[in-house]
Amino acid sequence: MNIEFPLAFAKMSGTGNDFIVIDHRQPLIPEQDQAEFVSKVCRRMFSAGADGVILIENSDNADFSWRFYNGDGSVAEMCGNGARCAARFAYARGIADKKMRFETLAGIIEAEILDDNEVSLLMTAPFDYKKGLSVELDGTAKDISFMNSGVPHAVLFVDNDADIPVKEWGNIVRFHELFQPAGTNANFVQALDGGAIRVRTYERGVEDETMACGTGAVAAAIFAAEKGISASPVSVTTSGGELLRIVFDLQEDGTAENVYLQGPAKIIYIGQLTAEALL
């Protein structure tokens, strides 16, 4: 790979979903090398380690654009936790003001920095709603709902999320024929007191449970409201124990408009990658 080291980056966390964020307005990593670069630097214990990599790039239509990669080097259209981190990074670097717009493959995202580490996103409108789907898990047919909230998400409501083998069941749902060819993320949702919910997510591209998923929290909150479990704004507890706040207008047909995702985006440390990060 033709990359000049050392390479400056920020390690960021959005409710436990962690990312390597790089100011890439001056191109540093050739496009043909980016997937391999990502898969190597995201290795935990052997490199920097992360759920994904965000490259902040120039835009003719917004304050900036991003390239978002899952930890395996695959491209994702959108990531709610990553988008909050991208917005916080851009504001901290003077790339954008507190209110900003940036390009993703899912469309233009609007973001606002609310305080030191809290960020609110106006998400693109969810689409491709499907309800009453059935997937067999542990020998039993389970009722699953689906939507694309920026990326595809399957949602299954459970009585006790602690009993769910998220990696095993999530893998089955992720690769199920119902969701091919793109596959899907899988969310296991438990109702809590007061209309709140807790969500555990198996993420496509990470191929494991992550500590949080913003677009998954959005999908879970909307379906919880459609079922009468919750009402906007919905408080969502992530696997990592942190909170996301989902605000939306629920329509009579069960779809949602004006969807906002609010939560923390923390700059954990600033560093430099050396060439040995790829060994």
C-alpha positions as CSV (number, residue, x, y, z in Angstrom):
1,M,0.0,0.0,0.0
2,N,1.3,3.4,-1.0
3,I,0.6,5.3,2.3
4,E,2.8,7.8,3.9
5,F,3.2,7.2,7.7
6,P,2.8,8.3,10.4
7,L,-0.9,8.9,9.8
8,A,-2.8,11.1,12.2
9,F,-6.1,9.9,13.6
10,A,-8.7,10.3,16.4
11,K,-10.1,7.3,18.3
12,M,-13.8,8.1,19.0
13,S,-16.7,6.3,20.7
14,G,-20.4,6.7,20.2
15,T,-22.1,4.9,23.1
16,G,-19.4,2.2,22.9
17,N,-19.3,1.8,19.1
18,D,-15.7,2.8,18.4
19,F,-14.1,4.3,15.3
20,I,-10.9,5.5,13.8
21,V,-11.5,8.9,12.3
22,I,-9.1,10.4,9.8
23,D,-9.1,13.9,8.2
24,H,-8.9,12.8,4.6
25,R,-9.7,16.1,2.8
26,Q,-6.1,15.9,1.5
27,P,-6.1,12.3,0.3
28,L,-3.8,10.1,2.2
29,I,-5.0,6.5,1.5
30,P,-5.4,5.5,-2.2
31,E,-9.0,4.4,-2.8
32,Q,-8.0,1.0,-4.1
33,D,-6.1,0.4,-0.8
34,Q,-8.8,1.6,1.6
35,A,-10.6,-1.6,2.3
36,E,-7.4,-3.5,3.1
37,F,-6.2,-0.7,5.2
38,V,-9.4,-0.7,7.2
39,S,-9.5,-4.4,7.8
40,K,-5.9,-4.3,9.1
41,V,-6.1,-1.3,11.4
42,C,-9.4,-2.4,12.9
43,R,-7.9,-5.6,14.3
44,R,-8.1,-5.6,18.0
45,M,-4.9,-6.4,20.0
46,F,-2.9,-6.5,16.7
47,S,-3.5,-2.9,15.6
48,A,-5.5,0.1,16.7
49,G,-8.7,-1.8,16.9
50,A,-12.2,-0.4,16.1
51,D,-15.7,-1.2,14.8
52,G,-15.0,0.9,11.7
53,V,-13.1,3.7,10.0
54,I,-14.4,7.1,9.0
55,L,-12.7,9.2,6.3
56,I,-13.7,12.9,6.4
57,E,-13.5,14.3,2.8
58,N,-14.4,17.4,0.9
59,S,-17.9,18.0,-0.5
60,D,-19.3,20.4,-3.1
61,N,-22.8,20.0,-1.7
62,A,-22.4,20.1,2.1
63,D,-19.8,21.0,4.8
64,F,-18.0,17.7,4.2
65,S,-18.6,14.1,3.1
66,W,-17.5,10.9,4.6
67,R,-16.5,7.4,3.6
68,F,-17.6,4.9,6.2
69,Y,-16.1,1.4,6.4
70,N,-17.1,-1.5,8.7
71,G,-14.3,-3.2,10.5
72,D,-14.0,-5.9,7.8
73,G,-13.4,-3.3,5.1
74,S,-16.9,-3.3,3.7
75,V,-18.6,-0.1,2.9
76,A,-21.8,0.9,4.8
77,E,-24.3,3.5,3.6
78,M,-24.8,5.0,7.1
79,C,-24.0,4.5,10.8
80,G,-25.7,6.6,13.4
81,N,-23.1,6.4,16.1
82,G,-20.4,7.0,13.5
83,A,-22.2,10.0,12.1
84,R,-22.3,11.6,15.5
85,C,-18.6,11.0,15.9
86,A,-17.9,12.4,12.4
87,A,-19.9,15.6,13.3
88,R,-18.0,16.0,16.6
89,F,-14.7,15.5,14.8
90,A,-15.6,18.0,12.1
91,Y,-16.6,20.6,14.6
92,A,-13.5,20.1,16.8
93,R,-11.3,20.5,13.7
94,G,-13.0,23.6,12.5
95,I,-14.3,21.8,9.4
96,A,-17.9,22.7,10.2
97,D,-19.9,24.9,12.6
98,K,-22.1,23.5,15.4
99,K,-24.9,23.1,12.9
100,M,-23.8,21.2,9.8
101,R,-24.7,19.0,6.8
102,F,-22.6,16.2,5.4
103,E,-22.9,13.6,2.7
104,T,-23.3,9.9,3.2
105,L,-24.3,7.1,0.8
106,A,-27.7,7.2,2.5
107,G,-28.1,10.9,1.7
108,I,-27.5,14.3,3.3
109,I,-27.3,14.1,7.1
110,E,-28.0,17.2,9.3
111,A,-26.2,17.4,12.7
112,E,-26.0,19.7,15.6
113,I,-23.4,19.8,18.4
114,L,-25.5,20.3,21.6
115,D,-22.8,20.5,24.2
116,D,-19.2,19.2,24.8
117,N,-20.0,15.6,23.6
118,E,-23.7,15.4,22.8
119,V,-24.7,15.4,19.1
120,S,-28.2,15.3,17.5
121,L,-28.7,14.0,14.0
122,L,-31.6,14.5,11.6
123,M,-31.6,11.1,10.0
124,T,-32.7,10.3,6.4
125,A,-36.3,9.0,6.4
126,P,-36.5,5.2,7.0
127,F,-38.0,3.1,4.2
128,D,-38.6,-0.4,3.0
129,Y,-40.8,-1.3,6.0
130,K,-41.7,-5.0,6.2
131,K,-43.7,-6.6,9.1
132,G,-44.8,-10.1,10.0
133,L,-41.6,-11.8,8.7
134,S,-40.8,-15.2,10.2
135,V,-37.3,-16.6,10.9
136,E,-36.7,-19.9,12.7
137,L,-34.4,-19.5,15.7
138,D,-33.7,-22.3,18.1
139,G,-36.4,-24.4,16.5
140,T,-39.1,-21.8,16.9
141,A,-40.5,-19.4,14.3
142,K,-39.9,-15.8,15.5
143,D,-41.8,-12.7,14.3
144,I,-39.5,-10.1,12.8
145,S,-40.0,-6.6,11.5
146,F,-37.6,-4.9,9.1
147,M,-36.8,-1.4,7.8
148,N,-33.9,0.5,6.3
149,S,-33.0,3.3,8.7
150,G,-29.9,4.2,6.7
151,V,-28.8,0.6,6.6
152,P,-31.0,-2.5,6.8
153,H,-32.2,-3.6,10.2
154,A,-34.2,-6.6,11.4
155,V,-35.9,-6.2,14.8
156,L,-37.1,-8.9,17.1
157,F,-38.8,-8.2,20.4
158,V,-37.9,-10.5,23.3
159,D,-38.9,-11.0,26.9
160,N,-35.4,-11.1,28.3
161,D,-32.5,-10.0,26.2
162,A,-30.0,-11.5,28.7
163,D,-31.2,-14.9,27.5
164,I,-30.5,-14.3,23.8
165,P,-27.4,-15.7,22.1
166,V,-27.0,-12.6,20.1
167,K,-24.0,-13.7,18.0
168,E,-25.6,-17.0,17.1
169,W,-29.1,-15.7,16.4
170,G,-27.8,-12.5,14.9
171,N,-25.7,-14.5,12.4
172,I,-28.7,-16.5,11.3
173,V,-30.8,-13.4,10.8
174,R,-28.0,-11.5,9.1
175,F,-27.6,-14.1,6.4
176,H,-31.2,-15.3,6.1
177,E,-32.6,-15.6,2.6
178,L,-35.3,-13.0,3.4
179,F,-32.6,-10.3,3.6
180,Q,-30.4,-11.2,0.7
181,P,-28.3,-10.2,-1.2
182,A,-27.3,-7.3,1.1
183,G,-28.0,-9.0,4.4
184,T,-29.1,-7.2,7.5
185,N,-28.2,-6.1,11.0
186,A,-30.2,-7.9,13.7
187,N,-31.6,-6.2,16.8
188,F,-33.0,-7.9,19.9
189,V,-35.2,-5.5,21.9
190,Q,-36.6,-5.7,25.4
191,A,-39.3,-3.3,26.8
192,L,-38.3,-1.5,30.0
193,D,-40.4,0.5,32.4
194,G,-41.8,3.9,31.3
195,G,-41.7,3.1,27.5
196,A,-38.0,2.8,27.4
197,I,-36.3,-0.1,25.6
198,R,-32.9,-1.9,25.6
199,V,-31.4,-3.0,22.3
200,R,-28.7,-5.6,21.6
201,T,-27.4,-5.5,18.0
202,Y,-25.5,-7.9,15.8
203,E,-23.8,-5.7,13.2
204,R,-23.3,-6.7,9.6
205,G,-19.6,-6.1,8.7
206,V,-18.5,-6.5,12.3
207,E,-20.1,-9.9,12.4
208,D,-20.6,-9.8,16.2
209,E,-22.6,-7.9,18.8
210,T,-21.4,-4.3,19.2
211,M,-21.8,-2.1,22.3
212,A,-24.3,0.1,20.4
213,C,-25.8,0.8,17.0
214,G,-27.5,4.1,16.3
215,T,-29.5,3.1,13.2
216,G,-30.5,-0.1,15.0
217,A,-31.8,2.0,18.0
218,V,-33.8,4.1,15.5
219,A,-35.4,1.0,13.9
220,A,-36.1,-0.5,17.3
221,A,-37.7,2.7,18.7
222,I,-40.0,3.2,15.7
223,F,-41.2,-0.4,15.8
224,A,-41.7,-0.1,19.6
225,A,-43.8,2.9,19.1
226,E,-45.8,1.2,16.3
227,K,-46.5,-1.7,18.7
228,G,-47.6,0.7,21.5
229,I,-44.7,-0.2,23.7
230,S,-43.1,3.3,23.5
231,A,-43.8,6.8,22.4
232,S,-41.5,9.5,21.0
233,P,-39.1,10.5,22.4
234,V,-37.8,6.9,23.1
235,S,-35.0,6.3,25.6
236,V,-32.8,3.4,24.3
237,T,-30.3,1.7,26.5
238,T,-27.4,0.1,24.4
239,S,-25.5,-3.1,25.1
240,G,-22.8,-0.9,26.6
241,G,-25.2,0.6,29.1
242,E,-25.3,4.1,27.6
243,L,-28.4,6.0,26.5
244,L,-29.6,7.2,23.1
245,R,-32.7,9.4,22.6
246,I,-34.8,8.8,19.5
247,V,-37.3,11.5,18.5
248,F,-39.7,11.1,15.5
249,D,-43.2,11.7,14.2
250,L,-45.1,8.4,14.0
251,Q,-47.5,8.2,11.1
252,E,-50.9,6.4,11.0
253,D,-49.4,3.7,8.7
254,G,-46.6,3.0,11.3
255,T,-43.9,4.7,9.3
256,A,-41.9,7.6,10.8
257,E,-40.8,11.1,9.7
258,N,-38.5,13.7,11.2
259,V,-36.3,11.2,12.9
260,Y,-33.6,12.5,15.2
261,L,-30.9,10.4,16.9
262,Q,-29.3,12.1,19.9
263,G,-26.4,10.8,22.0
264,P,-22.8,11.2,23.0
265,A,-19.8,11.2,20.7
266,K,-16.5,11.2,22.6
267,I,-13.0,11.9,21.5
268,I,-11.0,9.2,23.3
269,Y,-7.5,10.0,22.1
270,I,-5.5,11.5,19.3
271,G,-2.7,9.5,17.8
272,Q,-0.5,8.5,14.9
273,L,-0.6,5.2,13.1
274,T,2.8,3.8,12.0
275,A,3.4,1.4,9.2
276,E,3.5,-1.4,11.8
277,A,-0.2,-1.0,12.3
278,L,-0.6,-2.9,9.1
279,L,1.7,-5.8,9.9
